[in-house]
């Protein structure tokens, strides 16, 4: 899995229908209509997210590596 920053991951989510609900500190909270899932994406400049976090967020969002 390639490394991805929080900003890049947020753009991927928005392309797949996720909407920014609110910002709390450095975390952007995303939601999708018809889903109870809320995703908290840390935005710390252009630092890469850890692989485990990206995998977890992708699973919750229903994304695959090809979606990235």
PyMOL Python script that loads the backbone (N, CA, C, O; Angstrom):
from pymol import cmd

cmd.read_pdbstr("""\
ATOM      1  N   UNK A   1       0.851  -1.177   0.000  1.00  0.00           N
ATOM      2  CA  UNK A   1       0.000   0.000   0.000  1.00  0.00           C
ATOM      3  C   UNK A   1       0.896   1.239   0.000  1.00  0.00           C
ATOM      4  O   UNK A   1       1.834   1.335   0.790  1.00  0.00           O
ATOM      5  N   UNK A   2       0.600   2.174  -0.884  1.00  0.00           N
ATOM      6  CA  UNK A   2       1.401   3.388  -0.950  1.00  0.00           C
ATOM      7  C   UNK A   2       1.039   4.316   0.214  1.00  0.00           C
ATOM      8  O   UNK A   2      -0.069   4.263   0.749  1.00  0.00           O
ATOM      9  N   UNK A   3       1.990   5.156   0.587  1.00  0.00           N
ATOM     10  CA  UNK A   3       1.716   6.102   1.667  1.00  0.00           C
ATOM     11  C   UNK A   3       0.841   7.229   1.144  1.00  0.00           C
ATOM     12  O   UNK A   3       0.951   7.644  -0.010  1.00  0.00           O
ATOM     13  N   UNK A   4      -0.026   7.710   2.016  1.00  0.00           N
ATOM     14  CA  UNK A   4      -0.972   8.752   1.628  1.00  0.00           C
ATOM     15  C   UNK A   4      -1.110   9.719   2.805  1.00  0.00           C
ATOM     16  O   UNK A   4      -1.135   9.306   3.964  1.00  0.00           O
ATOM     17  N   UNK A   5      -1.197  11.002   2.488  1.00  0.00           N
ATOM     18  CA  UNK A   5      -1.375  11.992   3.557  1.00  0.00           C
ATOM     19  C   UNK A   5      -2.852  12.139   3.889  1.00  0.00           C
ATOM     20  O   UNK A   5      -3.709  11.654   3.151  1.00  0.00           O
ATOM     21  N   UNK A   6      -3.145  12.797   4.982  1.00  0.00           N
ATOM     22  CA  UNK A   6      -4.530  13.022   5.370  1.00  0.00           C
ATOM     23  C   UNK A   6      -5.281  13.860   4.344  1.00  0.00           C
ATOM     24  O   UNK A   6      -6.461  13.619   4.087  1.00  0.00           O
ATOM     25  N   UNK A   7      -4.603  14.840   3.756  1.00  0.00           N
ATOM     26  CA  UNK A   7      -5.215  15.700   2.748  1.00  0.00           C
ATOM     27  C   UNK A   7      -5.584  14.875   1.515  1.00  0.00           C
ATOM     28  O   UNK A   7      -6.681  15.016   0.975  1.00  0.00           O
ATOM     29  N   UNK A   8      -4.662  14.012   1.070  1.00  0.00           N
ATOM     30  CA  UNK A   8      -4.921  13.170  -0.098  1.00  0.00           C
ATOM     31  C   UNK A   8      -6.055  12.191   0.172  1.00  0.00           C
ATOM     32  O   UNK A   8      -6.900  11.969  -0.696  1.00  0.00           O
ATOM     33  N   UNK A   9      -6.084  11.597   1.376  1.00  0.00           N
ATOM     34  CA  UNK A   9      -7.128  10.638   1.716  1.00  0.00           C
ATOM     35  C   UNK A   9      -8.492  11.330   1.772  1.00  0.00           C
ATOM     36  O   UNK A   9      -9.498  10.752   1.360  1.00  0.00           O
ATOM     37  N   UNK A  10      -8.526  12.543   2.271  1.00  0.00           N
ATOM     38  CA  UNK A  10      -9.776  13.300   2.321  1.00  0.00           C
ATOM     39  C   UNK A  10     -10.315  13.545   0.915  1.00  0.00           C
ATOM     40  O   UNK A  10     -11.525  13.478   0.699  1.00  0.00           O
ATOM     41  N   UNK A  11      -9.434  13.828  -0.042  1.00  0.00           N
ATOM     42  CA  UNK A  11      -9.855  14.035  -1.429  1.00  0.00           C
ATOM     43  C   UNK A  11     -10.440  12.755  -2.018  1.00  0.00           C
ATOM     44  O   UNK A  11     -11.418  12.807  -2.764  1.00  0.00           O
ATOM     45  N   UNK A  12      -9.851  11.610  -1.688  1.00  0.00           N
ATOM     46  CA  UNK A  12     -10.372  10.316  -2.157  1.00  0.00           C
ATOM     47  C   UNK A  12     -11.772  10.087  -1.599  1.00  0.00           C
ATOM     48  O   UNK A  12     -12.671   9.653  -2.320  1.00  0.00           O
ATOM     49  N   UNK A  13     -11.954  10.379  -0.320  1.00  0.00           N
ATOM     50  CA  UNK A  13     -13.274  10.209   0.298  1.00  0.00           C
ATOM     51  C   UNK A  13     -14.313  11.082  -0.398  1.00  0.00           C
ATOM     52  O   UNK A  13     -15.418  10.623  -0.689  1.00  0.00           O
ATOM     53  N   UNK A  14     -13.962  12.339  -0.667  1.00  0.00           N
ATOM     54  CA  UNK A  14     -14.904  13.258  -1.303  1.00  0.00           C
ATOM     55  C   UNK A  14     -15.266  12.805  -2.714  1.00  0.00           C
ATOM     56  O   UNK A  14     -16.398  13.003  -3.154  1.00  0.00           O
ATOM     57  N   UNK A  15     -14.313  12.197  -3.430  1.00  0.00           N
ATOM     58  CA  UNK A  15     -14.607  11.666  -4.765  1.00  0.00           C
ATOM     59  C   UNK A  15     -15.609  10.512  -4.717  1.00  0.00           C
ATOM     60  O   UNK A  15     -16.308  10.250  -5.696  1.00  0.00           O
ATOM     61  N   UNK A  16     -15.676   9.820  -3.571  1.00  0.00           N
ATOM     62  CA  UNK A  16     -16.568   8.673  -3.434  1.00  0.00           C
ATOM     63  C   UNK A  16     -17.830   9.006  -2.630  1.00  0.00           C
ATOM     64  O   UNK A  16     -18.465   8.109  -2.075  1.00  0.00           O
ATOM     65  N   UNK A  17     -18.187  10.271  -2.568  1.00  0.00           N
ATOM     66  CA  UNK A  17     -19.467  10.671  -1.999  1.00  0.00           C
ATOM     67  C   UNK A  17     -19.483  11.017  -0.528  1.00  0.00           C
ATOM     68  O   UNK A  17     -20.549  11.306   0.018  1.00  0.00           O
ATOM     69  N   UNK A  18     -18.335  10.997   0.137  1.00  0.00           N
ATOM     70  CA  UNK A  18     -18.278  11.378   1.542  1.00  0.00           C
ATOM     71  C   UNK A  18     -18.256  12.898   1.649  1.00  0.00           C
ATOM     72  O   UNK A  18     -17.661  13.576   0.811  1.00  0.00           O
ATOM     73  N   UNK A  19     -18.903  13.428   2.676  1.00  0.00           N
ATOM     74  CA  UNK A  19     -19.048  14.877   2.842  1.00  0.00           C
ATOM     75  C   UNK A  19     -18.423  15.296   4.174  1.00  0.00           C
ATOM     76  O   UNK A  19     -18.594  14.630   5.195  1.00  0.00           O
ATOM     77  N   UNK A  20     -17.700  16.406   4.140  1.00  0.00           N
ATOM     78  CA  UNK A  20     -17.110  16.956   5.361  1.00  0.00           C
ATOM     79  C   UNK A  20     -18.236  17.501   6.231  1.00  0.00           C
ATOM     80  O   UNK A  20     -18.955  18.417   5.830  1.00  0.00           O
ATOM     81  N   UNK A  21     -18.383  16.929   7.428  1.00  0.00           N
ATOM     82  CA  UNK A  21     -19.439  17.355   8.349  1.00  0.00           C
ATOM     83  C   UNK A  21     -18.963  18.478   9.269  1.00  0.00           C
ATOM     84  O   UNK A  21     -19.671  19.459   9.496  1.00  0.00           O
ATOM     85  N   UNK A  22     -17.748  18.310   9.794  1.00  0.00           N
ATOM     86  CA  UNK A  22     -17.216  19.318  10.706  1.00  0.00           C
ATOM     87  C   UNK A  22     -15.712  19.116  10.855  1.00  0.00           C
ATOM     88  O   UNK A  22     -15.163  18.085  10.465  1.00  0.00           O
ATOM     89  N   UNK A  23     -15.070  20.110  11.419  1.00  0.00           N
ATOM     90  CA  UNK A  23     -13.644  20.035  11.712  1.00  0.00           C
ATOM     91  C   UNK A  23     -13.485  20.248  13.203  1.00  0.00           C
ATOM     92  O   UNK A  23     -13.985  21.220  13.769  1.00  0.00           O
ATOM     93  N   UNK A  24     -12.774  19.314  13.828  1.00  0.00           N
ATOM     94  CA  UNK A  24     -12.527  19.440  15.258  1.00  0.00           C
ATOM     95  C   UNK A  24     -11.022  19.366  15.476  1.00  0.00           C
ATOM     96  O   UNK A  24     -10.432  18.286  15.476  1.00  0.00           O
ATOM     97  N   UNK A  25     -10.423  20.517  15.658  1.00  0.00           N
ATOM     98  CA  UNK A  25      -8.970  20.577  15.766  1.00  0.00           C
ATOM     99  C   UNK A  25      -8.350  20.243  14.428  1.00  0.00           C
ATOM    100  O   UNK A  25      -8.663  20.870  13.417  1.00  0.00           O
ATOM    101  N   UNK A  26      -7.465  19.248  14.420  1.00  0.00           N
ATOM    102  CA  UNK A  26      -6.820  18.853  13.169  1.00  0.00           C
ATOM    103  C   UNK A  26      -7.485  17.629  12.545  1.00  0.00           C
ATOM    104  O   UNK A  26      -6.938  17.040  11.613  1.00  0.00           O
ATOM    105  N   UNK A  27      -8.655  17.238  13.047  1.00  0.00           N
ATOM    106  CA  UNK A  27      -9.360  16.078  12.520  1.00  0.00           C
ATOM    107  C   UNK A  27     -10.600  16.514  11.739  1.00  0.00           C
ATOM    108  O   UNK A  27     -11.420  17.287  12.235  1.00  0.00           O
ATOM    109  N   UNK A  28     -10.721  16.014  10.529  1.00  0.00           N
ATOM    110  CA  UNK A  28     -11.881  16.293   9.695  1.00  0.00           C
ATOM    111  C   UNK A  28     -12.820  15.104   9.785  1.00  0.00           C
ATOM    112  O   UNK A  28     -12.412  13.967   9.547  1.00  0.00           O
ATOM    113  N   UNK A  29     -14.067  15.356  10.125  1.00  0.00           N
ATOM    114  CA  UNK A  29     -15.070  14.316  10.318  1.00  0.00           C
ATOM    115  C   UNK A  29     -15.925  14.239   9.061  1.00  0.00           C
ATOM    116  O   UNK A  29     -16.533  15.228   8.648  1.00  0.00           O
ATOM    117  N   UNK A  30     -15.966  13.048   8.454  1.00  0.00           N
ATOM    118  CA  UNK A  30     -16.710  12.825   7.220  1.00  0.00           C
ATOM    119  C   UNK A  30     -17.879  11.885   7.474  1.00  0.00           C
ATOM    120  O   UNK A  30     -17.808  10.989   8.314  1.00  0.00           O
ATOM    121  N   UNK A  31     -18.957  12.110   6.730  1.00  0.00           N
ATOM    122  CA  UNK A  31     -20.129  11.252   6.775  1.00  0.00           C
ATOM    123  C   UNK A  31     -20.676  11.071   5.376  1.00  0.00           C
ATOM    124  O   UNK A  31     -20.316  11.795   4.447  1.00  0.00           O
ATOM    125  N   UNK A  32     -21.556  10.086   5.243  1.00  0.00           N
ATOM    126  CA  UNK A  32     -22.160   9.802   3.941  1.00  0.00           C
ATOM    127  C   UNK A  32     -23.649   9.578   4.155  1.00  0.00           C
ATOM    128  O   UNK A  32     -24.052   8.911   5.108  1.00  0.00           O
ATOM    129  N   UNK A  33     -24.464  10.137   3.266  1.00  0.00           N
ATOM    130  CA  UNK A  33     -25.905  10.004   3.395  1.00  0.00           C
ATOM    131  C   UNK A  33     -26.285   8.528   3.311  1.00  0.00           C
ATOM    132  O   UNK A  33     -25.808   7.801   2.440  1.00  0.00           O
ATOM    133  N   UNK A  34     -27.150   8.097   4.230  1.00  0.00           N
ATOM    134  CA  UNK A  34     -27.594   6.714   4.273  1.00  0.00           C
ATOM    135  C   UNK A  34     -26.672   5.808   5.066  1.00  0.00           C
ATOM    136  O   UNK A  34     -26.902   4.600   5.123  1.00  0.00           O
ATOM    137  N   UNK A  35     -25.640   6.357   5.677  1.00  0.00           N
ATOM    138  CA  UNK A  35     -24.686   5.566   6.448  1.00  0.00           C
ATOM    139  C   UNK A  35     -24.527   6.175   7.838  1.00  0.00           C
ATOM    140  O   UNK A  35     -24.499   7.396   7.994  1.00  0.00           O
ATOM    141  N   UNK A  36     -24.424   5.312   8.840  1.00  0.00           N
ATOM    142  CA  UNK A  36     -24.205   5.781  10.210  1.00  0.00           C
ATOM    143  C   UNK A  36     -22.724   5.945  10.522  1.00  0.00           C
ATOM    144  O   UNK A  36     -22.365   6.418  11.600  1.00  0.00           O
ATOM    145  N   UNK A  37     -21.871   5.561   9.596  1.00  0.00           N
ATOM    146  CA  UNK A  37     -20.423   5.601   9.802  1.00  0.00           C
ATOM    147  C   UNK A  37     -19.920   7.037   9.741  1.00  0.00           C
ATOM    148  O   UNK A  37     -20.323   7.808   8.870  1.00  0.00           O
ATOM    149  N   UNK A  38     -19.046   7.389  10.659  1.00  0.00           N
ATOM    150  CA  UNK A  38     -18.358   8.674  10.664  1.00  0.00           C
ATOM    151  C   UNK A  38     -16.869   8.383  10.627  1.00  0.00           C
ATOM    152  O   UNK A  38     -16.369   7.563  11.397  1.00  0.00           O
ATOM    153  N   UNK A  39     -16.171   9.048   9.739  1.00  0.00           N
ATOM    154  CA  UNK A  39     -14.734   8.855   9.606  1.00  0.00           C
ATOM    155  C   UNK A  39     -13.998  10.081  10.105  1.00  0.00           C
ATOM    156  O   UNK A  39     -14.324  11.204   9.721  1.00  0.00           O
ATOM    157  N   UNK A  40     -13.015   9.874  10.954  1.00  0.00           N
ATOM    158  CA  UNK A  40     -12.196  10.956  11.472  1.00  0.00           C
ATOM    159  C   UNK A  40     -10.822  10.865  10.820  1.00  0.00           C
ATOM    160  O   UNK A  40     -10.043   9.955  11.108  1.00  0.00           O
ATOM    161  N   UNK A  41     -10.536  11.819   9.939  1.00  0.00           N
ATOM    162  CA  UNK A  41      -9.267  11.816   9.203  1.00  0.00           C
ATOM    163  C   UNK A  41      -8.360  12.892   9.784  1.00  0.00           C
ATOM    164  O   UNK A  41      -8.696  14.076   9.732  1.00  0.00           O
ATOM    165  N   UNK A  42      -7.203  12.495  10.345  1.00  0.00           N
ATOM    166  CA  UNK A  42      -6.266  13.492  10.863  1.00  0.00           C
ATOM    167  C   UNK A  42      -5.569  14.222   9.717  1.00  0.00           C
ATOM    168  O   UNK A  42      -5.029  13.595   8.807  1.00  0.00           O
ATOM    169  N   UNK A  43      -5.588  15.539   9.771  1.00  0.00           N
ATOM    170  CA  UNK A  43      -4.944  16.376   8.761  1.00  0.00           C
ATOM    171  C   UNK A  43      -3.789  17.097   9.459  1.00  0.00           C
ATOM    172  O   UNK A  43      -3.984  18.116  10.121  1.00  0.00           O
ATOM    173  N   UNK A  44      -2.590  16.552   9.298  1.00  0.00           N
ATOM    174  CA  UNK A  44      -1.406  17.145   9.912  1.00  0.00           C
ATOM    175  C   UNK A  44      -0.450  17.553   8.805  1.00  0.00           C
ATOM    176  O   UNK A  44       0.584  16.919   8.593  1.00  0.00           O
ATOM    177  N   UNK A  45      -0.804  18.609   8.112  1.00  0.00           N
ATOM    178  CA  UNK A  45       0.020  19.061   6.991  1.00  0.00           C
ATOM    179  C   UNK A  45       0.015  18.009   5.901  1.00  0.00           C
ATOM    180  O   UNK A  45      -1.039  17.487   5.538  1.00  0.00           O
ATOM    181  N   UNK A  46       1.180  17.700   5.385  1.00  0.00           N
ATOM    182  CA  UNK A  46       1.276  16.677   4.342  1.00  0.00           C
ATOM    183  C   UNK A  46       2.005  15.440   4.861  1.00  0.00           C
ATOM    184  O   UNK A  46       2.606  14.698   4.085  1.00  0.00           O
ATOM    185  N   UNK A  47       1.951  15.218   6.197  1.00  0.00           N
ATOM    186  CA  UNK A  47       2.561  14.020   6.769  1.00  0.00           C
ATOM    187  C   UNK A  47       1.738  12.799   6.395  1.00  0.00           C
ATOM    188  O   UNK A  47       0.509  12.858   6.340  1.00  0.00           O
ATOM    189  N   UNK A  48       2.413  11.710   6.141  1.00  0.00           N
ATOM    190  CA  UNK A  48       1.742  10.470   5.748  1.00  0.00           C
ATOM    191  C   UNK A  48       1.008   9.860   6.935  1.00  0.00           C
ATOM    192  O   UNK A  48       1.473   9.913   8.074  1.00  0.00           O
ATOM    193  N   UNK A  49      -0.159   9.274   6.634  1.00  0.00           N
ATOM    194  CA  UNK A  49      -0.904   8.529   7.641  1.00  0.00           C
ATOM    195  C   UNK A  49      -0.264   7.160   7.794  1.00  0.00           C
ATOM    196  O   UNK A  49       0.332   6.646   6.848  1.00  0.00           O
ATOM    197  N   UNK A  50      -0.381   6.568   8.968  1.00  0.00           N
ATOM    198  CA  UNK A  50       0.171   5.241   9.185  1.00  0.00           C
ATOM    199  C   UNK A  50      -0.668   4.208   8.428  1.00  0.00           C
ATOM    200  O   UNK A  50      -1.874   4.378   8.249  1.00  0.00           O
ATOM    201  N   UNK A  51      -0.019   3.160   7.999  1.00  0.00           N
ATOM    202  CA  UNK A  51      -0.648   2.140   7.161  1.00  0.00           C
ATOM    203  C   UNK A  51      -1.868   1.518   7.825  1.00  0.00           C
ATOM    204  O   UNK A  51      -2.888   1.308   7.169  1.00  0.00           O
ATOM    205  N   UNK A  52      -1.778   1.223   9.107  1.00  0.00           N
ATOM    206  CA  UNK A  52      -2.897   0.613   9.827  1.00  0.00           C
ATOM    207  C   UNK A  52      -4.117   1.520   9.855  1.00  0.00           C
ATOM    208  O   UNK A  52      -5.245   1.046   9.717  1.00  0.00           O
ATOM    209  N   UNK A  53      -3.905   2.806  10.031  1.00  0.00           N
ATOM    210  CA  UNK A  53      -5.011   3.759  10.057  1.00  0.00           C
ATOM    211  C   UNK A  53      -5.663   3.858   8.681  1.00  0.00           C
ATOM    212  O   UNK A  53      -6.889   3.885   8.575  1.00  0.00           O
ATOM    213  N   UNK A  54      -4.854   3.913   7.632  1.00  0.00           N
ATOM    214  CA  UNK A  54      -5.399   3.991   6.275  1.00  0.00           C
ATOM    215  C   UNK A  54      -6.224   2.746   5.979  1.00  0.00           C
ATOM    216  O   UNK A  54      -7.317   2.847   5.422  1.00  0.00           O
ATOM    217  N   UNK A  55      -5.713   1.572   6.345  1.00  0.00           N
ATOM    218  CA  UNK A  55      -6.435   0.320   6.122  1.00  0.00           C
ATOM    219  C   UNK A  55      -7.763   0.320   6.859  1.00  0.00           C
ATOM    220  O   UNK A  55      -8.781  -0.097   6.308  1.00  0.00           O
ATOM    221  N   UNK A  56      -7.758   0.784   8.099  1.00  0.00           N
ATOM    222  CA  UNK A  56      -8.981   0.834   8.910  1.00  0.00           C
ATOM    223  C   UNK A  56     -10.007   1.790   8.307  1.00  0.00           C
ATOM    224  O   UNK A  56     -11.185   1.449   8.199  1.00  0.00           O
ATOM    225  N   UNK A  57      -9.569   2.977   7.917  1.00  0.00           N
ATOM    226  CA  UNK A  57     -10.475   3.964   7.331  1.00  0.00           C
ATOM    227  C   UNK A  57     -11.040   3.481   5.995  1.00  0.00           C
ATOM    228  O   UNK A  57     -12.211   3.705   5.690  1.00  0.00           O
ATOM    229  N   UNK A  58     -10.198   2.817   5.204  1.00  0.00           N
ATOM    230  CA  UNK A  58     -10.667   2.290   3.926  1.00  0.00           C
ATOM    231  C   UNK A  58     -11.731   1.217   4.139  1.00  0.00           C
ATOM    232  O   UNK A  58     -12.714   1.162   3.400  1.00  0.00           O
ATOM    233  N   UNK A  59     -11.539   0.372   5.137  1.00  0.00           N
ATOM    234  CA  UNK A  59     -12.512  -0.682   5.435  1.00  0.00           C
ATOM    235  C   UNK A  59     -13.834  -0.069   5.859  1.00  0.00           C
ATOM    236  O   UNK A  59     -14.892  -0.504   5.404  1.00  0.00           O
ATOM    237  N   UNK A  60     -13.789   0.937   6.725  1.00  0.00           N
ATOM    238  CA  UNK A  60     -15.013   1.599   7.181  1.00  0.00           C
ATOM    239  C   UNK A  60     -15.727   2.311   6.029  1.00  0.00           C
ATOM    240  O   UNK A  60     -16.956   2.344   5.975  1.00  0.00           O
ATOM    241  N   UNK A  61     -14.945   2.877   5.113  1.00  0.00           N
ATOM    242  CA  UNK A  61     -15.520   3.629   4.000  1.00  0.00           C
ATOM    243  C   UNK A  61     -15.958   2.724   2.854  1.00  0.00           C
ATOM    244  O   UNK A  61     -16.637   3.175   1.932  1.00  0.00           O
ATOM    245  N   UNK A  62     -15.574   1.453   2.908  1.00  0.00           N
ATOM    246  CA  UNK A  62     -15.924   0.535   1.830  1.00  0.00           C
ATOM    247  C   UNK A  62     -15.091   0.752   0.579  1.00  0.00           C
ATOM    248  O   UNK A  62     -15.568   0.541  -0.537  1.00  0.00           O
ATOM    249  N   UNK A  63     -13.841   1.174   0.766  1.00  0.00           N
ATOM    250  CA  UNK A  63     -12.947   1.432  -0.362  1.00  0.00           C
ATOM    251  C   UNK A  63     -11.929   0.300  -0.509  1.00  0.00           C
ATOM    252  O   UNK A  63     -11.656  -0.427   0.446  1.00  0.00           O
ATOM    253  N   UNK A  64     -11.375   0.159  -1.705  1.00  0.00           N
ATOM    254  CA  UNK A  64     -10.304  -0.778  -1.953  1.00  0.00           C
ATOM    255  C   UNK A  64      -9.063  -0.010  -2.379  1.00  0.00           C
ATOM    256  O   UNK A  64      -9.116   1.205  -2.570  1.00  0.00           O
ATOM    257  N   UNK A  65      -7.947  -0.715  -2.529  1.00  0.00           N
ATOM    258  CA  UNK A  65      -6.718  -0.040  -2.943  1.00  0.00           C
ATOM    259  C   UNK A  65      -6.842   0.540  -4.343  1.00  0.00           C
ATOM    260  O   UNK A  65      -6.197   1.541  -4.656  1.00  0.00           O
ATOM    261  N   UNK A  66      -7.660  -0.072  -5.188  1.00  0.00           N
ATOM    262  CA  UNK A  66      -7.865   0.439  -6.541  1.00  0.00           C
ATOM    263  C   UNK A  66      -8.599   1.777  -6.522  1.00  0.00           C
ATOM    264  O   UNK A  66      -8.468   2.559  -7.464  1.00  0.00           O
ATOM    265  N   UNK A  67      -9.371   2.057  -5.467  1.00  0.00           N
ATOM    266  CA  UNK A  67     -10.086   3.328  -5.337  1.00  0.00           C
ATOM    267  C   UNK A  67      -9.151   4.479  -5.015  1.00  0.00           C
ATOM    268  O   UNK A  67      -9.492   5.644  -5.222  1.00  0.00           O
ATOM    269  N   UNK A  68      -7.986   4.155  -4.515  1.00  0.00           N
ATOM    270  CA  UNK A  68      -7.023   5.183  -4.126  1.00  0.00           C
ATOM    271  C   UNK A  68      -6.410   5.749  -5.382  1.00  0.00           C
ATOM    272  O   UNK A  68      -5.563   6.639  -5.309  1.00  0.00           O
TER     273      UNK A  68
END
""", "prot")
cmd.dss("prot")
cmd.show_as("cartoon", "prot")
cmd.util.cbc("prot")
cmd.orient("prot")
